[in-house]
Every structure is written in structure tokens, then in C-alpha cells.
């Protein structure tokens, strides 16, 4: 079980005080947006946990905003897993995997712009690029 804080930086007591202000005919979702600073996705999560009548129990809403339960059931199937896409473009690096625009900063693994199935090949590429970057660091330090 994970617990999400949907209102970081705001104490539960402050949230409750803000939510206790009159709704003035606004929907519960709109009231959450205005008084608690929630976007539609966060409000939907609260409604998923507490139901559509969430606005009738403001202490429960404030408590849920600070500690929303998220139950993880299982990982996604391996066939769906993919490494992160995007990252540092290879043409922004020299042969030692140092950033051309920021000498002394090196990149390896999933920091690089690639997309590959997760598993042994990806791990091998991370290890190999890590070794290449380490050799680049050693070479760069020796030349300074």
C-alpha cells in the first residue's frame, strides 16, 4: 500500500479549515479545486476513495487528501514494460559520454535517449554505457 499526499505543504488542519468555508452553490469538485487547490485528477481520486458524497464528511476529505491510499495489486506484464523514452540526445555527447555543453558532466544508462525492451539487453546497455562514461571521466580528469 502506498499513501499519497495530494496537498503537500498544507497541514491537514489548514485543509479542513479551508474546506469548511461555504461552498456558495459550487459543486464539491469545484470547491476542492478552489479551496484545496486540487486539479480534476486529484479530486477524482478523492471521490474514488470516499464516493460522490465526499463533501458531506470534510474531516474525511482533509484526511484523505493528506493520506490517500493507493493499493498496488501487481506489476504490469513484462511484455508491456519499456525503458524510459527520451533523455539526453546522443549528439549532445562526446565519445566519452560527456555533455558537450557541460564539460565534466557525463551521462549513462537510461539518462540517454533510447527506447528498448526491459530485460537483459537493457541492463547490458546500462552497464556498458556506465563503463564508457567512467572511462570518459578518467580520461577527462587526466587531461585537465
MORABEL-V845388 format. One line per field, one symbol per residue. psi: psi as a letter, one per 20 degrees, with the letter a starting at -180 (. if undefined). burial: I if it has 9 or more other C-alpha atoms within 8 Angstrom, else O. Layout:
# MORABEL-V845388
psi->???
burial->???
This chain:
# MORABEL-V845388
psi->pqppoimqipqhhggggghiqphliqrgghghgghikqrhghghgghhgirikhiimhhhggghhimppoppgqrqqhhipqrpqaapphiiqahjkqphimpipqqrcjhqnrpqqqbggggghggghggghghggggghhi.
burial->OOOIIIIOOOOIOOIIOIIOOOOOOOOIOOIIIOIIOIOOOIIOOIIOOIOOOIOOOIOIIIIIIIIIIOOOOOOOOOOOIOIOOIIIIOOIIIOIIIIOOOOOOIIIIIOIIIIOIIOOOIIOIIIOIIOIIOIIIOOIOOOO
